[in-house]
Amino acid sequence: GDLRRVGAQIREVIESRMAMTHPLDGQDQGLRGVVFTAPPQAASADLRMVTVYDTGAVSRAPGGTAASAVLAVLSAMGLVDVGQSFAPEGLAGTLLRADLAAVTRVGDLAAIVPS
């Protein structure tokens, strides 16, 4: 429904305005998904999240790649430090735990090492 439609619209706008290339080899990666976040429902979760993939599939559970992407944003914002955890909750109520193991660089870009 609405998440698929809006996710596709967001992906189309972003891809029309910027290239998604790997910082080391320059290969076109494309935008593989759009992550929506909201306040959690579970007391033990930090955020509620759902990913709408480029195929139109919607992930009801928090996935590792999407959780790592959100963790990278939280780290860049100074909200999570090395050694801290992030616990996203999916639409189905499933919880995941991602730890910020290290910060690093990939080419000229800041990056994280999740665990």
VENSUL-V76027 format. One record per backbone hydrogen bond with DSSP energy under -1.0 kcal/mol. CO is the residue of the C=O (numbers start at 1). NH is the residue of the N-H. If there is no record, write none. Layout:
co:CO nh:NH
co:CO nh:NH
This chain:
co:1 nh:5
co:2 nh:6
co:3 nh:7
co:4 nh:8
co:5 nh:9
co:6 nh:10
co:7 nh:11
co:8 nh:12
co:9 nh:13
co:10 nh:14
co:11 nh:15
co:12 nh:16
co:14 nh:17
co:14 nh:18
co:20 nh:29
co:20 nh:30
co:22 nh:26
co:27 nh:22
co:32 nh:54
co:34 nh:52
co:36 nh:50
co:38 nh:48
co:42 nh:45
co:47 nh:89
co:48 nh:38
co:50 nh:36
co:51 nh:59
co:52 nh:34
co:53 nh:56
co:57 nh:53
co:60 nh:92
co:63 nh:67
co:64 nh:68
co:65 nh:69
co:66 nh:70
co:67 nh:71
co:68 nh:72
co:69 nh:73
co:70 nh:74
co:71 nh:75
co:72 nh:76
co:73 nh:77
co:74 nh:79
co:75 nh:78
co:81 nh:84
co:84 nh:100
co:86 nh:98
co:87 nh:46
co:88 nh:96
co:89 nh:49
co:90 nh:93
co:94 nh:90
co:98 nh:86
co:99 nh:101
co:99 nh:115
co:100 nh:83
co:102 nh:113
co:104 nh:111
co:106 nh:109
co:109 nh:106
co:111 nh:104
co:113 nh:101
co:113 nh:102
